[in-house]
Amino acid sequence: MAEDKTPRDAGPVADPSDTSRPEGSVQAEGAHVSGAPWRNFYGRFSGKTLKDSQRRYLAEDLADLSPGAVGWDENPDRTPLDLEALFGGRETWLEVGFGGGEHLVHQASSNPDVGIIGAEPFINGVAMLLGKIRKAGCDNIAVHPGDARDLMDVIPPQSIAKAFLLYPDPWPKTRHHRRRFVTQEHLEPLARCLKPGAIFRVATDIPDYVRQTLEEVPKAGFEWLASEAADWREPWEDWISTRYEQKGLREGRTPTYLTFRRLG
Ligand SMILES: C[S@@+](CC[C@H](N)C(=O)[O-])C[C@H]1O[C@@H](n2cnc3c(N)ncnc32)[C@H](O)[C@@H]1O
């Protein structure tokens, strides 16, 4: 579960490649000298001490997996990424908050004709993903080790054919619901990145998260594709269970699988 931190008390960002909010350079309330908007992030950037092997993966592999210039310091004009060059013209998918990366690597290995960009600010998760990519040997993954909002700024409009939001942080307290990913602050940029007809999958085991998803996602220009209960009770045919799903099942929660289509 994510812990509550504001940008001012979050301290130095543990992820060395996240240059979106360097320390001590806030220009004015709501803005950064690089021009970056002030974005609250309440999750964690790091956890347990990384293993030596994980440090090595980060040092050796992460830069080569970059989707391009995402951070505000390296790309203050927010020039869109060149996805054609990134994946050699392959269709592009997006996974937000990939955690340990099991689903991302599974989809990339099963779909070699697709390129997938993953965004995850938790550096321990990024390191786990890099280990899995080494094992699987897939060449169709790009990694943004940071906030999906910074990535979505520079994804060209209408360029993503499928997006995944799997077990997003639940933020159970009512006063924290506005921190959830299924708010217009996140959904509007996501909708802008998706092609008309693109698929957006959301998995969660928190009933109130289902409620908010079904209320908010259609407002951002999506239709829910469900005609019978099996459509949200049964996992997708190409599904692989994630770490958070496994944890939820152990704790007695019931997964819900929601599929939306981008209108337009
Ligand atoms: C509950 S975990 C689920 C991880 C994984 N999808 C799974 O099912 O095991 C939610 C993840 O979303 C990530 N996350 C939170 N806010 C994010 C953001 N703004 N952009 C990208 N990822 C984010 C967190 O760091 C965390 O790893």
The ligand as an SDF file (V2000), in Angstrom:
LIG
                    3D

 27 29  0  0  0  0  0  0  0  0999 V2000
   -0.9730   -1.8750   -5.9020 C   0  0  0  0  0  0  0  0  0  0  0  0
    0.4050   -1.7760   -6.9600 S   0  0  0  0  0  0  0  0  0  0  0  0
    0.0050   -2.9590   -8.2640 C   0  0  0  0  0  0  0  0  0  0  0  0
    1.2130   -3.3710   -9.0610 C   0  0  0  0  0  0  0  0  0  0  0  0
    0.9400   -4.3560  -10.2120 C   0  0  0  0  0  0  0  0  0  0  0  0
    0.1630   -3.7390  -11.2620 N   0  0  0  0  0  0  0  0  0  0  0  0
    0.2820   -5.6140   -9.7230 C   0  0  0  0  0  0  0  0  0  0  0  0
   -0.8970   -5.8370  -10.0610 O   0  0  0  0  0  0  0  0  0  0  0  0
    0.9350   -6.3810   -9.0030 O   0  0  0  0  0  0  0  0  0  0  0  0
    0.1390   -0.2080   -7.7670 C   0  0  0  0  0  0  0  0  0  0  0  0
    1.3710    0.2760   -8.4960 C   0  0  0  0  0  0  0  0  0  0  0  0
    1.0800    1.4900   -9.1730 O   0  0  0  0  0  0  0  0  0  0  0  0
    2.2230    2.3180   -9.0940 C   0  0  0  0  0  0  0  0  0  0  0  0
    1.8140    3.7230   -9.3120 N   0  0  0  0  0  0  0  0  0  0  0  0
    1.2050    4.5470   -8.4270 C   0  0  0  0  0  0  0  0  0  0  0  0
    1.0380    5.7550   -8.9670 N   0  0  0  0  0  0  0  0  0  0  0  0
    1.5710    5.7100  -10.2150 C   0  0  0  0  0  0  0  0  0  0  0  0
    1.7240    6.6560  -11.2490 C   0  0  0  0  0  0  0  0  0  0  0  0
    1.2890    7.9320  -11.1090 N   0  0  0  0  0  0  0  0  0  0  0  0
    2.3210    6.2650  -12.3990 N   0  0  0  0  0  0  0  0  0  0  0  0
    2.7530    4.9930  -12.5430 C   0  0  0  0  0  0  0  0  0  0  0  0
    2.6300    4.0460  -11.5950 N   0  0  0  0  0  0  0  0  0  0  0  0
    2.0580    4.4040  -10.4390 C   0  0  0  0  0  0  0  0  0  0  0  0
    2.7740    2.0520   -7.7110 C   0  0  0  0  0  0  0  0  0  0  0  0
    4.1360    2.4120   -7.5860 O   0  0  0  0  0  0  0  0  0  0  0  0
    2.5420    0.5500   -7.5640 C   0  0  0  0  0  0  0  0  0  0  0  0
    3.6470   -0.2130   -7.9780 O   0  0  0  0  0  0  0  0  0  0  0  0
  1  2  1  0
  2  3  1  0
  2 10  1  0
  3  4  1  0
  4  5  1  0
  5  6  1  0
  5  7  1  0
  7  8  2  0
  7  9  1  0
 10 11  1  0
 11 12  1  0
 11 26  1  0
 12 13  1  0
 13 14  1  0
 13 24  1  0
 14 15  1  0
 14 23  1  0
 15 16  2  0
 16 17  1  0
 17 18  1  0
 17 23  2  0
 18 19  1  0
 18 20  2  0
 20 21  1  0
 21 22  2  0
 22 23  1  0
 24 25  1  0
 24 26  1  0
 26 27  1  0
M  CHG  2   2   1   9  -1
M  END
$$$$
